[in-house]
């Protein structure tokens, strides 16, 4: 996205100037939002301006900002103890969260490891896969984003700036993601695009490039996030599961952005009716507290004590926040709410697209919704500039959005967002888009 840090108030601009003088230039800001406080699905900046939150801290705040139950449980834990190190000692908060994750896992008979972030979750998963299988090669997907540390960065293939001046930390072979809107392969004999990508992996990569018996794992997002909120073509995951079973390859699912109810189910893979071997989680599990980790089949998590660990992973305050988040989703019926609200927004956007030629594709599951912008619906030429301008103008109008892929906008509000805020946000979005389209004619 072409970032222009304009639109901040007077106080906000002074903080942006101080930020530029003191913090790393590697931080990439989307627009000049300078936050003062937040509650539910609303944010106020330091100059007192109100915003509707359709991005939830990059799909993190699944039960909204400062949910009362999460706040209460965190405050209780702060009054008990803050840290002792799970790698060396025991405490019930981590066990409680581990048991809850086992209960909602998308496969049976599991164990849980805790880290501090999504990229740490991916690092743990690929390290465990190598430890368990004794193999050292992997399959990743073009457009995927899995983090910025050296191992996870080897899989990341969404923006070249993220990989500039780095060598691969592990041996990853990338294949196309089964994107039905922008397919890289032609389909034949009535086959769908999911089958075409699986055929390419099985009949070309595994035949001519890579012995499948050398592959430790396939790492994939069940819905591609940073790559454009791409929902995979039907049938793809069943084929990939079969290939993994055939060759003793582990299937790792990166549910960092799609998990914790974001798609209307606990895990996006539940829409695919297959079971993974390892699931990476982070983001929406912790309501903004730093957490990440993996859920793995008990028979796969075979590493020995000391093989992997973390000073702060499974921190008691974070564990309590995460458990309270999952309990809130369950007790307040938020999975069903996310599915219903997602359907409502998707229907509204689809109806809106009839009035806006720039909206080339509306896709998603639950409240993981992507809108692809094009200059021409037939050629599907990307409308990057229009997308960027829409996000900036939406910010200036009081609606917070984020980009994904080269020319898409994601809508990821808190899963419990109020209907009135949904309607207000959609109205702002169409108002802004109408103005931006007029400028681009």
C-alpha positions as CSV (number, residue, x, y, z in Angstrom):
1,X,0.0,0.0,0.0
2,X,1.2,3.5,-0.8
3,X,1.2,5.0,2.6
4,X,0.6,8.8,3.1
5,X,0.8,9.7,6.8
6,X,-1.7,12.5,6.5
7,X,-5.0,13.1,8.3
8,X,-3.8,13.1,11.9
9,X,-4.9,15.8,14.3
10,X,-2.5,18.3,15.9
11,X,-1.6,16.2,18.9
12,X,-1.4,13.1,16.8
13,X,1.0,14.7,14.4
14,X,3.4,15.5,17.2
15,X,3.5,11.9,18.3
16,X,4.0,10.7,14.7
17,X,7.0,13.1,14.5
18,X,8.5,11.8,17.8
19,X,7.9,8.2,16.5
20,X,9.8,8.9,13.4
21,X,12.7,10.3,15.4
22,X,12.9,7.4,17.9
23,X,11.5,4.1,16.5
24,X,12.7,1.7,13.8
25,X,11.9,2.6,10.2
26,X,10.9,-1.1,9.7
27,X,7.5,-0.4,11.3
28,X,5.2,0.0,8.3
29,X,2.1,2.1,9.2
30,X,-1.1,2.0,7.1
31,X,-2.3,5.5,8.0
32,X,-1.9,8.1,10.7
33,X,-4.1,6.6,13.4
34,X,-2.7,7.6,16.9
35,X,-4.8,5.8,19.4
36,X,-5.8,7.1,22.8
37,X,-8.5,4.7,23.9
38,X,-10.8,2.0,22.7
39,X,-13.9,0.1,23.7
40,X,-15.9,-2.7,22.0
41,X,-15.7,-1.9,18.2
42,X,-14.8,1.8,18.6
43,X,-11.6,3.7,18.9
44,X,-10.8,7.3,19.7
45,X,-7.5,9.0,18.8
46,X,-5.5,11.4,20.9
47,X,-7.3,14.3,19.2
48,X,-10.7,13.0,20.3
49,X,-11.9,11.7,16.9
50,X,-14.0,8.5,16.9
51,X,-13.6,5.6,14.5
52,X,-15.5,2.4,13.8
53,X,-13.1,-0.5,13.9
54,X,-13.4,-2.8,10.9
55,X,-9.9,-4.2,11.4
56,X,-9.6,-5.2,15.1
57,X,-5.9,-4.7,15.4
58,X,-5.2,-6.9,12.4
59,X,-7.9,-9.6,13.3
60,X,-6.7,-9.8,16.9
61,X,-9.5,-8.3,19.0
62,X,-12.1,-11.0,18.3
63,X,-14.2,-10.1,21.3
64,X,-13.6,-6.4,20.9
65,X,-11.4,-3.9,22.8
66,X,-11.4,-4.3,26.6
67,X,-14.1,-6.8,26.9
68,X,-15.4,-6.6,30.5
69,X,-14.9,-10.3,31.3
70,X,-11.4,-10.5,29.9
71,X,-10.5,-7.3,31.7
72,X,-11.9,-8.7,35.0
73,X,-9.9,-11.9,34.7
74,X,-6.7,-10.1,33.8
75,X,-7.0,-7.8,36.7
76,X,-7.5,-10.7,39.0
77,X,-4.3,-12.4,37.8
78,X,-2.3,-9.2,38.1
79,X,-3.1,-9.3,41.8
80,X,-1.7,-12.8,42.1
81,X,1.6,-13.1,40.1
82,X,2.9,-11.9,36.7
83,X,5.6,-14.3,35.7
84,X,7.6,-17.4,36.8
85,X,8.6,-19.1,33.4
86,X,6.6,-22.1,32.1
87,X,9.7,-23.7,30.7
88,X,11.0,-24.2,34.3
89,X,8.0,-24.4,36.6
90,X,4.3,-25.1,36.8
91,X,1.1,-23.0,37.2
92,X,-2.6,-23.8,36.7
93,X,-3.3,-20.9,34.3
94,X,-1.3,-22.5,31.5
95,X,-2.8,-25.9,32.1
96,X,-6.3,-24.4,32.1
97,X,-5.7,-22.8,28.7
98,X,-4.0,-25.9,27.3
99,X,-7.0,-28.0,28.2
100,X,-9.4,-25.5,26.6
101,X,-7.4,-25.6,23.4
102,X,-7.4,-29.4,23.4
103,X,-11.2,-29.3,23.8
104,X,-11.7,-27.1,20.7
105,X,-8.8,-28.5,18.6
106,X,-9.8,-29.5,15.0
107,X,-8.2,-33.0,15.6
108,X,-8.3,-35.5,18.5
109,X,-5.7,-36.4,21.1
110,X,-3.4,-33.4,21.1
111,X,-0.9,-31.5,23.2
112,X,-0.2,-27.7,23.3
113,X,3.0,-25.6,23.2
114,X,3.0,-21.8,24.0
115,X,5.0,-19.1,22.6
116,X,4.5,-15.3,22.3
117,X,3.5,-14.6,18.7
118,X,2.4,-15.9,15.3
119,X,5.9,-16.2,13.9
120,X,7.1,-18.1,17.0
121,X,4.1,-20.5,16.5
122,X,5.3,-21.2,12.9
123,X,8.9,-21.6,14.0
124,X,7.8,-24.1,16.6
125,X,5.7,-26.0,14.1
126,X,8.4,-26.3,11.4
127,X,11.0,-27.3,14.1
128,X,8.7,-29.9,15.5
129,X,8.0,-31.3,12.0
130,X,11.7,-31.6,11.3
131,X,12.3,-33.2,14.7
132,X,9.5,-35.7,14.4
133,X,10.0,-36.7,10.7
134,X,13.8,-36.4,10.4
135,X,13.2,-34.6,7.1
136,X,14.4,-31.1,6.2
137,X,12.3,-29.9,3.2
138,X,8.9,-28.2,3.1
139,X,6.2,-27.0,0.8
140,X,4.8,-23.4,1.1
141,X,2.5,-21.4,-1.0
142,X,2.8,-18.2,-3.1
143,X,1.0,-15.3,-1.4
144,X,1.4,-16.9,2.0
145,X,2.4,-14.9,5.1
146,X,3.7,-16.7,8.1
147,X,5.9,-14.2,9.9
148,X,9.2,-12.4,9.7
149,X,11.7,-14.5,11.7
150,X,14.1,-16.5,9.6
151,X,12.4,-19.8,9.6
152,X,8.9,-18.5,9.1
153,X,10.2,-15.9,6.6
154,X,11.3,-18.8,4.4
155,X,7.6,-19.6,3.9
156,X,6.4,-16.0,3.6
157,X,5.8,-15.1,-0.1
158,X,3.3,-12.2,0.0
159,X,5.6,-9.1,-0.5
160,X,9.2,-9.1,-1.7
161,X,10.1,-6.3,0.8
162,X,9.6,-8.8,3.6
163,X,12.3,-11.1,2.2
164,X,14.8,-8.5,0.8
165,X,18.4,-9.3,1.8
166,X,17.6,-12.5,3.6
167,X,18.5,-16.0,2.7
168,X,16.1,-18.9,3.3
169,X,16.5,-20.3,6.8
170,X,14.9,-23.6,5.8
171,X,14.4,-25.3,2.4
172,X,10.9,-24.3,1.2
173,X,9.5,-25.0,-2.3
174,X,6.6,-22.7,-3.1
175,X,3.6,-23.6,-5.2
176,X,0.6,-21.5,-6.2
177,X,-2.2,-21.1,-3.7
178,X,-5.6,-22.4,-5.1
179,X,-7.0,-19.0,-5.8
180,X,-10.1,-19.4,-8.0
181,X,-10.3,-15.7,-8.8
182,X,-6.7,-15.4,-10.1
183,X,-5.7,-18.9,-11.2
184,X,-2.1,-19.4,-12.5
185,X,-3.0,-22.7,-14.2
186,X,-5.6,-23.6,-16.8
187,X,-8.1,-26.3,-15.8
188,X,-9.0,-29.1,-18.2
189,X,-11.6,-31.8,-18.5
190,X,-14.0,-30.0,-16.2
191,X,-11.6,-30.2,-13.2
192,X,-11.7,-27.3,-10.7
193,X,-8.7,-25.1,-9.7
194,X,-8.2,-26.9,-6.4
195,X,-7.5,-30.1,-8.3
196,X,-5.3,-28.3,-10.8
197,X,-2.9,-27.0,-8.0
198,X,-2.9,-30.4,-6.3
199,X,-2.1,-32.1,-9.6
200,X,0.8,-29.7,-10.1
201,X,2.2,-30.5,-6.7
202,X,1.8,-34.3,-7.1
203,X,2.6,-34.7,-10.8
204,X,5.2,-32.1,-11.4
205,X,6.9,-31.0,-8.1
206,X,6.9,-34.5,-6.6
207,X,7.9,-36.1,-9.9
208,X,10.6,-33.8,-11.2
209,X,11.8,-31.4,-8.4
210,X,11.4,-32.9,-5.0
211,X,11.1,-36.4,-3.6
212,X,8.1,-36.4,-1.3
213,X,9.9,-38.7,1.1
214,X,12.2,-35.8,1.9
215,X,9.4,-33.4,2.8
216,X,8.7,-32.9,6.5
217,X,5.6,-30.8,6.2
218,X,3.2,-28.7,4.0
219,X,2.5,-25.4,5.7
220,X,-0.6,-23.5,4.4
221,X,-3.3,-21.0,5.5
222,X,-6.8,-22.4,5.3
223,X,-7.8,-18.9,4.1
224,X,-4.9,-16.9,2.8
225,X,-4.6,-13.7,4.8
226,X,-2.0,-11.2,3.8
227,X,-2.1,-12.7,0.3
228,X,-5.6,-11.3,-0.3
229,X,-8.2,-13.1,1.9
230,X,-8.3,-15.8,-0.6
231,X,-10.8,-18.7,0.0
232,X,-9.3,-21.9,-1.6
233,X,-10.9,-23.6,-4.5
234,X,-13.1,-26.6,-3.4
235,X,-11.6,-30.0,-3.1
236,X,-8.0,-28.8,-2.6
237,X,-7.6,-29.6,1.0
238,X,-8.9,-33.2,0.8
239,X,-6.3,-33.8,-2.0
240,X,-3.5,-32.3,0.1
241,X,-4.5,-34.4,3.1
242,X,-4.4,-37.5,1.0
243,X,-0.9,-36.6,-0.4
244,X,0.3,-36.0,3.2
245,X,-1.0,-39.4,4.3
246,X,0.4,-41.1,1.3
247,X,4.0,-39.8,1.8
248,X,4.2,-39.4,5.6
249,X,4.2,-35.6,5.3
250,X,2.8,-33.5,8.2
251,X,0.0,-31.0,7.4
252,X,0.6,-27.7,9.3
253,X,-2.2,-25.2,9.2
254,X,-1.5,-21.6,9.9
255,X,-4.7,-20.5,11.7
256,X,-3.0,-17.4,13.2
257,X,-5.4,-15.0,11.4
258,X,-8.3,-17.3,10.7
259,X,-8.6,-19.1,14.1
260,X,-10.4,-18.3,17.4
261,X,-13.8,-18.0,15.7
262,X,-12.9,-15.5,12.9
263,X,-14.7,-17.6,10.2
264,X,-17.7,-18.5,12.4
265,X,-16.1,-21.8,13.5
266,X,-13.3,-22.2,16.0
267,X,-10.9,-23.0,13.1
268,X,-11.2,-22.2,9.4
269,X,-10.1,-25.7,8.5
270,X,-13.5,-27.0,9.9
271,X,-15.0,-25.6,6.7
272,X,-12.8,-28.1,4.8
273,X,-13.8,-31.3,6.7
274,X,-10.2,-32.5,7.1
275,X,-7.9,-32.8,10.1
276,X,-4.4,-31.3,10.3
277,X,-1.4,-32.6,12.2
278,X,-0.3,-29.3,13.7
279,X,-2.2,-26.0,14.1
280,X,-0.5,-22.7,14.6
281,X,-2.5,-20.1,16.7
282,X,-2.0,-16.5,17.9
283,X,-3.8,-13.2,17.2
284,X,-7.4,-13.6,18.2
285,X,-6.7,-16.1,20.9
286,X,-5.4,-13.5,23.3
287,X,-7.5,-10.3,22.9
288,X,-4.3,-8.3,22.2
289,X,-2.0,-9.9,24.8
290,X,1.1,-11.5,23.1
291,X,0.5,-15.1,22.6
292,X,1.2,-17.8,20.0
293,X,1.7,-21.5,19.9
294,X,0.8,-24.8,18.4
295,X,-1.6,-27.6,18.9
296,X,-0.2,-30.9,17.6
297,X,-1.3,-34.5,17.6
298,X,0.1,-36.3,20.6
299,X,1.9,-38.8,18.4
300,X,3.6,-35.9,16.6
301,X,4.7,-33.9,19.6
302,X,7.6,-36.2,20.3
303,X,10.4,-33.8,21.1
304,X,12.1,-34.3,24.5
305,X,12.3,-31.9,27.5
306,X,14.6,-29.0,26.6
307,X,14.1,-29.4,22.8
308,X,12.1,-26.1,22.7
309,X,10.9,-23.5,25.1
310,X,10.3,-19.8,25.8
311,X,10.9,-17.5,28.8
312,X,7.6,-15.7,28.4
313,X,5.5,-18.3,26.4
314,X,2.3,-19.1,28.3
315,X,2.7,-16.2,30.7
316,X,0.0,-16.4,33.4
317,X,-1.5,-13.1,32.6
318,X,-1.6,-13.9,28.9
319,X,-3.0,-17.4,29.6
320,X,-5.8,-16.0,31.7
321,X,-6.6,-13.4,29.0
322,X,-6.7,-16.1,26.3
323,X,-8.9,-18.5,28.3
324,X,-11.3,-15.6,29.1
325,X,-11.4,-14.8,25.4
326,X,-12.3,-18.3,24.4
327,X,-14.9,-18.6,27.2
328,X,-16.5,-15.3,26.1
329,X,-16.7,-16.6,22.5
330,X,-18.4,-19.8,23.8
331,X,-20.6,-18.3,26.4
332,X,-21.9,-15.4,24.4
333,X,-22.6,-17.4,21.3
334,X,-20.1,-15.4,19.3
335,X,-19.3,-18.1,16.8
336,X,-22.9,-18.0,15.5
337,X,-22.8,-14.2,15.7
338,X,-19.7,-14.1,13.6
339,X,-21.2,-16.3,11.0
340,X,-24.4,-14.3,10.8
341,X,-22.7,-10.9,10.8
342,X,-20.3,-12.1,8.2
343,X,-23.2,-13.3,5.9
344,X,-24.9,-9.9,6.4
345,X,-21.8,-7.9,5.5
346,X,-21.0,-10.2,2.5
347,X,-24.6,-9.9,1.2
348,X,-24.4,-6.1,1.6
349,X,-21.1,-5.9,-0.2
350,X,-22.3,-8.2,-3.0
351,X,-25.4,-5.9,-3.4
352,X,-23.1,-2.9,-3.3
353,X,-20.9,-4.4,-6.0
354,X,-23.8,-4.1,-8.5
355,X,-23.3,-0.3,-8.1
356,X,-19.5,-0.2,-8.1
357,X,-17.6,-1.7,-11.1
358,X,-14.3,-1.4,-9.1
359,X,-15.4,-4.2,-6.8
360,X,-14.2,-7.2,-8.7
361,X,-14.7,-9.9,-6.1
362,X,-16.3,-10.3,-2.7
363,X,-15.1,-13.3,-0.8
364,X,-14.6,-14.8,2.7
365,X,-16.0,-16.8,5.5
366,X,-17.5,-15.4,8.7
367,X,-15.9,-12.1,9.5
368,X,-12.8,-12.7,7.4
369,X,-14.0,-10.8,4.3
370,X,-12.0,-9.6,1.4
371,X,-12.9,-7.2,-1.4
372,X,-10.8,-7.2,-4.6
373,X,-10.6,-4.0,-6.5
374,X,-10.1,-3.9,-10.3
375,X,-10.0,-1.5,-13.1
376,X,-11.9,-3.8,-15.4
377,X,-13.9,-6.9,-14.3
378,X,-13.2,-8.8,-17.5
379,X,-9.4,-8.3,-17.5
380,X,-9.2,-8.2,-13.7
381,X,-6.5,-5.6,-13.9
382,X,-5.7,-4.6,-10.3
383,X,-6.8,-1.2,-9.0
384,X,-4.1,-0.7,-6.4
385,X,-4.3,3.1,-6.3
386,X,-8.1,3.1,-5.9
387,X,-7.8,0.5,-3.1
388,X,-5.2,2.6,-1.3
389,X,-7.1,5.8,-1.6
390,X,-10.3,4.2,-0.3
391,X,-8.5,3.0,2.8
392,X,-7.0,6.5,3.4
393,X,-10.3,8.3,2.8
394,X,-12.2,5.8,5.0
395,X,-9.8,6.6,7.8
396,X,-10.4,10.3,7.4
397,X,-14.2,9.6,7.4
398,X,-14.0,7.6,10.6
399,X,-13.8,4.0,9.4
400,X,-10.7,1.8,10.0
401,X,-9.8,-0.7,7.2
402,X,-6.7,-2.6,6.2
403,X,-5.3,-3.8,2.9
404,X,-4.4,-7.3,1.9
405,X,-2.9,-8.7,-1.2
406,X,-2.0,-6.3,-4.0
407,X,-5.4,-4.8,-4.5
408,X,-7.8,-6.0,-1.8
409,X,-9.3,-4.6,1.3
410,X,-10.1,-6.9,4.3
411,X,-13.0,-6.4,6.7
412,X,-12.3,-8.0,10.1
413,X,-14.3,-6.2,12.8
414,X,-14.6,-7.8,16.3
415,X,-16.8,-10.8,16.1
416,X,-19.3,-9.3,18.5
417,X,-19.6,-6.0,16.7
418,X,-23.0,-4.3,17.2
419,X,-25.4,-4.3,14.2
420,X,-25.7,-0.5,14.4
421,X,-21.9,-0.1,13.9
422,X,-21.9,-2.6,11.1
423,X,-24.5,-0.5,9.3
424,X,-22.7,2.7,10.0
425,X,-19.4,1.3,8.8
426,X,-20.9,-0.1,5.6
427,X,-22.6,3.3,4.9
428,X,-19.3,5.1,5.4
429,X,-17.5,2.6,3.2
430,X,-19.9,3.1,0.2
431,X,-19.8,6.8,0.7
432,X,-16.0,6.9,0.5
433,X,-15.9,4.4,-2.4
434,X,-18.3,6.4,-4.4
435,X,-16.1,9.5,-4.0
436,X,-12.9,7.7,-4.8
437,X,-14.3,6.0,-7.9
438,X,-15.4,9.4,-9.2
439,X,-11.9,10.7,-8.8
440,X,-10.5,7.7,-10.7
441,X,-12.8,7.9,-13.8
